[in-house]
C-alpha cells in the first residue's frame, strides 16, 4: 500500500509539471511519435508529456519498491530496486531525446537534449538513491528529477 501511495504521489507530481505545451512556435516538419508526425512544438510537447507521464508512474513504482526494501533492511532488494530506478532514468532520457531532439523549434530541441543529458547525469549519480528511508528522501529525489527536466517545463507549459 505504501509503495502505491509513493508511486502515485511522485507520478502525479511529475505529471503535473508537464501538463502540455502552448503552440508558440511555427509549423514545420519534425520527429514521429507513436506513428504520428510531430509537425509543431505543441505536438512535440504533447508527445513529451506522454513520455514523461508514463515514466513518472514507472519511476515512482521503482522508488516505492526501493523505499520498502530499504525500510525492510533488504540490501539485495535495495540494490535491485536502485538499478531498476537508474535504468528507468536512462530509458527516460533516451525516450525524451528520441521524441524531441529533432523538434522543429531549435530552442525546444536544445531543451530536450539538455533534459536528456541531465537525466543521464542523475542516473549515474551514485548518491541519488542512497538511504531512501523517509518521505523527505523521496521528495528530494523528486526535486532533483524535476530540476533535471526543467528545460522542458520552461518551454512546454
C-alpha positions in Angstrom: 0.0 0.0 0.0 2.8 2.4 1.0 4.5 1.7 -2.4 1.4 2.5 -4.4 1.0 5.8 -2.5 4.6 6.8 -3.1 4.3 5.9 -6.8 1.1 7.8 -7.2 2.4 10.8 -5.4 5.6 11.0 -7.3 3.9 10.2 -10.6 1.2 12.9 -10.1 3.8 15.5 -9.1 5.9 14.9 -12.1 2.9 14.7 -14.5 1.5 18.0 -13.2 4.8 19.7 -14.1 4.5 18.5 -17.7 0.9 19.5 -18.5 1.2 20.2 -22.2 2.5 23.0 -24.4 1.0 26.0 -26.0 1.6 26.2 -29.7 4.2 29.0 -29.5 6.4 28.1 -32.5 6.0 27.9 -36.2 4.8 24.8 -38.0 7.4 22.6 -39.8 8.4 19.0 -40.0 9.5 17.0 -37.0 10.0 13.7 -35.5 7.5 10.8 -35.4 5.9 9.7 -32.1 3.6 6.7 -31.8 3.2 6.7 -35.6 2.3 10.4 -35.9 4.4 13.1 -37.4 5.1 15.9 -35.0 4.9 19.0 -37.1 4.9 21.8 -34.5 6.1 22.5 -31.0 2.7 21.9 -29.4 2.6 18.3 -30.8 6.2 17.7 -29.6 5.3 19.0 -26.2 2.2 16.8 -26.0 4.3 13.7 -27.0 7.0 14.6 -24.4 4.2 15.0 -21.9 3.0 11.4 -22.7 6.6 10.1 -22.3 7.1 11.9 -19.0 3.7 10.8 -17.6 4.3 7.2 -18.3 7.9 7.3 -17.0 6.8 9.2 -13.8 4.5 6.4 -12.8 7.0 3.7 -13.5 9.8 5.6 -11.7 7.5 6.2 -8.8 6.9 2.5 -8.6 10.6 1.8 -8.6 11.2 4.4 -5.8 8.3 2.8 -3.9 10.0 -0.6 -4.1 13.3 0.9 -3.1 11.7 2.6 -0.1 10.0 -0.6 1.0 13.2 -2.6 0.7 15.3 0.0 2.4 12.9 0.1 5.3 12.7 -3.7 5.5 16.5 -3.9 5.6 16.8 -6.0 2.4 20.2 -5.0 0.9 20.0 -7.2 -2.2 16.4 -5.9 -2.8 17.7 -2.3 -2.4 20.4 -3.0 -5.0 17.9 -4.4 -7.5 15.4 -1.6 -6.9 18.2 1.0 -7.2 19.4 -0.5 -10.5 15.8 -0.6 -11.8 15.3 3.1 -10.9 18.6 4.1 -12.5 17.7 2.2 -15.7 14.3 3.9 -15.7 16.0 7.3 -15.7 18.4 6.4 -18.6 15.4 4.9 -20.5 13.5 8.1 -20.0 16.5 10.2 -21.1 16.6 8.2 -24.3 12.9 8.3 -24.9 12.8 12.1 -24.4 15.7 12.5 -26.8 14.1 10.2 -29.4 10.8 12.0 -29.2 12.0 15.6 -29.3 15.6 16.0 -30.4 14.5 16.9 -33.9 11.7 19.3 -32.8 11.0 22.0 -35.4 11.9 24.7 -32.9 15.6 24.8 -32.2 15.1 26.0 -28.6 12.8 23.1 -27.8 15.2 20.6 -29.4 18.0 22.0 -27.3 15.8 21.8 -24.2 15.1 18.2 -24.9 18.8 17.4 -25.3 19.6 19.3 -22.1 16.9 17.5 -20.1 18.0 14.1 -21.5 21.7 14.9 -20.5 20.5 16.0 -17.1 18.6 12.7 -16.5 21.6 10.7 -17.7 23.8 12.5 -15.2 21.3 11.8 -12.4 21.1 8.2 -13.3 24.9 7.9 -12.8 24.9 9.9 -9.6 25.7 7.2 -7.0 24.4 9.3 -4.1 21.0 9.9 -5.7 19.3 6.8 -4.3 21.3 6.1 -1.1 19.4 5.8 2.2 15.8 6.4 0.9 14.1 5.9 4.3 11.6 8.7 4.5 9.1 10.8 2.6 11.6 13.6 2.7 14.2 11.5 1.0 11.7 10.7 -1.8 10.7 14.4 -2.1 14.4 15.3 -2.5 14.7 12.7 -5.4 11.6 14.1 -7.0 13.0 17.7 -6.8 16.2 16.5 -8.5 14.3 14.8 -11.3 12.1 17.9 -11.6 15.1 20.1 -11.9 16.6 17.8 -14.5 13.6 18.2 -16.8 13.2 21.9 -16.1 14.5 22.9 -19.5 11.3 21.2 -20.9 9.0 22.6 -18.3 10.2 26.1 -19.2 9.0 25.7 -22.8 6.2 23.1 -22.5 3.7 24.5 -20.0 
